[in-house]
């Protein structure tokens, strides 16, 4: 929730800064355009030295002194009408213009050179102007320039005011329209998509107002520059916050597709838990151990999602081995009868059993049953099913043997073992497998001992399971503690925006 509020706050701050930046750019462009409109479009900017012009034409073979004088008079007349160039001396010989005298700064000198280069029949211009860098002349020139700009700004104030009014009205209407949350929720039931559409409408109206204001003050050429600059800035910001943008887009896609809902039991990229909520950055899970788990939405969108709640019916399976001398089909029937007797095992789909393989000393059987996860704990159900099936097989006389190993001896060792001296009566030897073959009474005593041990184990288990609080071991209902923690966390963040909506279509 904190990350989501931080993201909203950062986004609103960026929008405010963007709006201020647009207003400053609009003011600068307006002043510049107003100066151009007031000063007139007939003023020709001075050419820089080396600029191509009429003087770059072919040089005449026979120069004329009369033409040189005409060039000198023309240049002198131009300089006399321009502030700061009246003290520049002009000499022309053979079409070469020599400029001497004084100017206040280098900018004025370069202006004089550029103007002289623009005349026809000028071969080249020699710059011998002395830059005095006089304080009074330069300050006076700067003051006059600022004064002219201020006068132009005052003249352009009505047009500037109209441009700001148009921009403000259009932007205000876009903000008012974007705040109609009920309208956007009707068009898009998903709250995240509705907010995204509202913000997009707001930005579109701001850009539209800016374009209209710039068009009014005659700065249409600046629009292309602004759009190009915005594109470059957008690319730079995109690379800087690539992961954030990726998570944001993944959040949008997850909120639209809705692969899970709150309280769903899911496995995302081998991470198992109960879904709490979906934010604009991460998916929050409550693990089965009771811990909070945050998975970035980019990983969730690209990952493998296993949803146990989407289809509550789930199959469990386990293996048991019976003695090789027993009939495996009869053992399967006994096991299935035991499974069907359990209340949590579903009748449809029905439980099944089959032979998986023949081991070294047993036949391995596999049993499969189905439970409803919404009312049954999967792990507890499987545990109880294994116990009941094992006891049912043993009660019907089927043995679940341990691995049996056959030992082979050489004839000499076998002869020595069979002719061992008699054992003292104080200790009774445990009959071996060969002895049980030749001595059935010994095998009978061994089998009776094993049966007695099994009966004692069952009696002990029955006594324990009949004690206090023993019903929890045989109860297959799910534990409510984990779901209580999930509900508490959902309630704590009820005021936040959850991107999971029950009204949206699920994937």
N, C-alpha and C positions, 0 to 999 in steps of 0.2 A: 504493500500500500504506500509506504514511504517513497519507494522508487517511482511509483506511478505519479504521485503528487509532485515529486521533484521534476519529473519529465514534463508535466503540464506547466509547472512554474517556469521552467527553462524555456519552453516553447512560447509562453506568453511574453516573457522578457525579450526573446528574439523578435517576436512580432512587433513589440513596442519600439525596439531599436531600429527595426527595418522601416517602420512608419516615419520615425524621426529622420532617418537617413534619406528617405524619399522626399520629405519636405525640404530638407536642406538642399538637395540636388535640384528640386523644383525652383527654389529661390535663386540659386546661382544661375540656372539656365534662363530664368525670367529676366534677371538683370542684364545678362549678356545679350539676350535677344532684344530687350528694350533699347539698349545702347545702339545696337545695329539699326533698329528701326528709326530712331530719332536722328542719328548722324547721317542717315541716308545711304542708299545703296550705290550712289555714283562715285563715292570716294574710292580711288584705286590704290591698293596697297603698294608700298615701294618694293621694288625688285632688289633682290640680294645680289652681291657681286658674283659674277660668273654666271648669272641667270641668262638663259638664251633669249635674245631679243633681236630687234632690227639691226643693231650694231654688229651682230655676228654674221652679217651678210658679207659678200665678197668685197674686198677693198678696191677702190677705183685706182686706175693707173695714173691719171693726171689729176693731182689735187688742185683745188681752187681756193685761193685766199678768201674770196668772197663767201664761199661756203663755210670756211672756218669761222669767219666773223659772225655769220648767221647762227652757227652752233653756239658760239660764246654768248651772244645776246640772248638766245633762247634759254640757255641754262641759267644765266644770271637773272633773267626775268622770273624764272620758276623759283629760284632760291630766295628772291626778294619777297615773295608771297608766303613763304613758309617760315614760321617762328624758329629761330635758332640757326638758320642758314644764311642770314643776311650778311654775315662777316666772311663768308667763304669767297675767295677770289678764284676766277675762272680764266684760264688761258688755253687756247686751242691752236695747234700747229700741226699741219699735215693730217688732220683728223684725230690727233691724239689730244685728249682733254687732260689738263693738269689742274688739280684742285689744291689750292693753298688757303691760307687764312686760318681762322679759329672756329671751333665749335665747343659747346659746353661738355659734351661727352662723346664716347665712341658711337653710341646709337645714332646720334645726329650725323656724325661723319659717314657712317655706313649708309644712312638714308640719302645723303648727297651723292655718294658714289653710285648708288642704285639708280637714282633719277638720271644722272648723266649717262649711264650705260643704256638707258632706254631710248635715247634719241637716235635717229637714223644718221648714217654716215659717220658715226663715232667709231674709230678703230679700237681704241682702248682708253681707259681712264687711269691716270696716275694719282694716287692718293698721297698728298703731302700736307694734309690738314693737321693742324696742331690741336690736340685735345686739351683744353685748359683745365677741365674738371673743377671749374669755379663753383663754390658752394652756393652762392646766391643764384646763379643761373640754373643750376640743377634743382635747387629747392623750389625756385619759382616755377619751373617746368612741371615738377611733380605736383605742386599745389594746384596748378591750373588743370592738370589731368584729373586729380581727385575732385576738383570742383565741377569739372565737366561731367564726370561720372555721377556725382551726386545730383546734378541737375537732370541728367537723363533718368536717374532712378525716380526722382520726384515726378517727372512727367509720365513715367511708366506705372506709377502706383495704382491708378484706376484699373488698368489692364491686369496688373498683378493681383489686385484684390478680387477681380472677377474670376481669375484663374484659381485662386485659393478657394473661393466660394464653391465653384463647380467641383473641384477636387474633394472638398469637405462634404458636400451633399452626396456625391456618388459613394464615397467611402462610408459615410454614415448609413446610407441605405443598405450597403453590403453588410455592415455589422448588424443592423437591425434584422435583416433577412436571415443571417447566419444564427441569430439567437432564437429563431422560431424552432425550438427543439421538437415540439410535438409534430410539426410539419415533416421534419426529416425522419422522425421515428415512424411516421405513417408510411413514408416512401421506402425506408429501409428499417425493418424491425430491429436489426442489430445495432446496439448503441454505439459501438466503435465505428462502424461504417457511417452512421448518421453524423457523428462528430467530425469525421474526416470530410464528408461532403459539405458540412456547414463551414469548416475552415477554408475549404477550397473555394466556395462561393465568396467568402469574405476577401480572399486574396485576389480573385478575379475582378471584383468591383474596385479594389484599390488600384490595380494596374489600369483598369479602364478609366478611372478618374484621372490618373496621372497622364494618360495619353490624351484625354480630352483637354486638360489644362495646358499641356505643352503645345497642342495644336492651336489653341486659342491665341497664345502669345507668339506664334510663328516659329516654334522651335521643333518642327517635325523631324529635322535631321538628327536631333539629339536622341530621338526615340530608339533608332537603330543602335546607337552607341550604348545607350542604357541597357538594351536587351542583350547586346553582345557582352557587356561587362557582367551583367547578371548571370549569363551562361557560364562565363569563366569562373566567377565566384562560386556558382553552384557546383561545378566540377571539382573545384578545390575542396569545398566543404564536404562533398560526397566522398572523396578519398579519405578525408580526415575522420569522418564518423561512419565509416563503411559498416562496422559491426552493428552500430546502433540502428542504422537505416535497414540493415538486413533483418534484425530482430523486429523492427517496426512493421516491415512488409510481411514477415512471417506471422506476426500477431494479427494483421489484417486478414491473411488467408485462413488462419486457424479460426478466427471469429466468424468467418463466412462459412467455412466447411463444417465446423463443429464436430470434430472426430470423437469428442468425449464431453461429458457433463460433470458438474460438481457431484462429488460422492461416488464417482465411478472408480472401480478397482482396475488399474491399468498397469502395464509394463511398457516403459518407454526406454529403448536402448539399454535393456537389461536393468533398468531402474524401476523397482516395483513400489507401488503405493496407492493411496486414495487421493483423487483429485480434489483440491481445495478451491482453487480459482485460477483464472487465466488473466494476467496483466499485459500491459503493452510491451513488456520486455521478457517476462519469464512465465513458465508454468509452475505453479506451487503444488507440491504433493506432500502428503503425510505418509511416511514410510510405515511399514508394518511394525517397526520398532518404536513408533511414536515420535520420530524426528521429522522436522520440516526440510523438504528437499526442493531446491529451485533449479529448474532446467531452462537454459536459454531457448526462446521460442524458435530460433533458427535451427537448433539441433532437434527440437520436437517436430518441426515441419518436415525436415529431411530424414528423420529417424523412423524406426520401426515401432509401431504402436500396437500393443496387444491389450484389448479391452475385454475383461472378464464379465463386466456388468452388462454389456450390450446383449449378450446371449447368456442368461443365468445358468443354463444347463451345461454341466462340465463333467467330463469322464475321468474317473480314476482307474488305475490298474496296478496290479501287484503279482508277484510270482511265488508259487509254493512247489516244493518237490515231494513226490511220493515214492515209495519203494518200487523198485523195478519189477517186483513180483505182483504188485497190485494192478488192478484194471484202471487205467487213467480215465476212461469215460465215466466209470462209476464214481471216481473221485470228483470229476467235474460236476456231475449231477448233485452230489452231496454239497459241494461248495456253492453252487448256484442256489440251492434251496436255502442255505444259510444267508446268502446275500439278499434274497427276496424277502426273508423274514425281517430284515432291518427296515425300520420305518422311513429312514431318510433316503433309501435307495429307490429311484424312480422305476415305475413299471414300464414306462415308455420314455426314452429308448430302453429296451430291456437289457439286463445284465447277461454277459456271455462269458464262456470259458473255452480254452483250447490248449492243445499241446504245443509248446514252443520248441522243445528239443529234448533229446535223450542224453542225460549226463552219464558220468562214469559209474555212479551207483544209484541214480534215481531218474525219475521222469519229471521234467519241469513243466508245470501247468501255469497258465496266465489267466487271471480273472479280471474282468472289466465291468464296472458299474457306473451309473450316472447319478448325480446329485443336483439339487437346486441350490446354487450358491447364495441366493437371496435369503434363504432360511437355514442353510447348513454350512458349517465350516468345513472347507475341503480337506484340510489336514487331519482334523479330528475324525471325519467320516472315513477316510482311508485307513486310519489307524484302527478304528473299531472294526471295520470290515475285515481286515487281516486277522485280527484276534478271533472273531467269530468263525471265520472260515477254517482257520487252523484247528480250533477246538471241535468243530463239527467233523472234520476228517478224522481226528484222533478218536472221537467218541464212536465213530463207525468202524473202528479197527484199522484205519489206514495209518501207516507209520511215515514219519517225515525223517528219513535217515540222514545221518551225518556222512561225510565222505568215507568210503571203505577202501582200504588199500590191501592188496594181495601180495604176500611175501613168498618167495620161492627159495628153497634151500637145496643144497647138494645132497645126494643120497647119504653120504657119510655123516653130515651134520644132522640130517633127519633121523638116522639110526641112533646117533648119540643122544638126541633129545628124547627119543622114545624109550631108551634104556637107562634113563637117569635113576639114581638110587631113590628109595622111598623117602618121602618128606615126613618130618616129625609130626606127630598128631597135634602139637600145640598150634600149628598154623595150617590153615586150609588153603591150598593154592586156588587161584582164580582160573577156571577152565579156559583153555584157548579155543580157537576156532576148530582146530583138528580134534581136540578132545571132545568138543561138543558133537562132532560127527560120530565119534566112536563111543561117546558117553552121553546119551540123550538126557539122562537125569541131570547132568551138570548144566546143559543148555536150558533145561526146564527151570532149574534153580535161578539161572541168570535172568531169564525172561521174567520170572516172577518178581525178582528184585527190581527190574526196571519198571514193571507195572506198579509195584508198590511205591516207587519213587514218584511216578506220574500221579498216582492217586493222592499222595501227600501234597504234591505241588498244587493240584486243583483244589484240594481242601483248604490249603493256606490262602490261595487266591480268592476263594469264595468268602473266607472269613474277612479278608482285608477289604474286599469290595462291598461287604455288607456294613462296613463301619460308617461313621459320620462323615459327611461331605464327600463320600465316594461317588455320588451321582454325577459330579462334575467331570469325572474321568470318562464316563459313558455318555455324556451329553454332547451331541454333535452340533448344537446351535452355535452360531457365531458369537464372538465376544463383542459386547456392546461398548466396551471402554474406548476402543479406537474410533468408532463412529461418533462417540460423544466428543472426543477431542476435535474431530473434523468439524462437527457442528459448532463447537465453541469458537474455533478460529474463523469459520465463515461468518458467525454472528458478530465477531469483533470487527470485521472489515465490511460490514453490511453497508456502511455509508460510502464505500469506494465503488468505482466502476468495475464490474466484473464483465469481461468480454464474453463469458459463456452465457447464452440466453436460451431458455427453454422454448421461446417462441420461434427460434430460427430452425430451419430445416437441417437435420443431421446428415452427415455424409454416409 
